[in-house]
Amino acid sequence: MPLLRFRTRDITSIIPERCPCGRTHRRLNRITGRSDDMLIVRGVNIYPQQIERVLMSLPQIGSNYLIQLEGWTR
């Protein structure tokens, strides 16, 4: 069952088995994504899917890319 971590918007799941090291607290699987990837840049909502749609429509662009914001502060 997927788990949405409170306020981090990370999507993961709880590992039901006990830790081999003996610890008893709950463990989480690797984070598989985010429930909300929206970026707010200078008051404009930007979704990475919008950027991907434009990039994938260009034949000269490969399928791997990195969105990098420079000089951006909250």
Helices and strands as residue ranges (DSSP letters): E 3-4, E 10-12, E 14-15, E 27-28, E 33-34, E 39-41, E 44-46, H 48-56
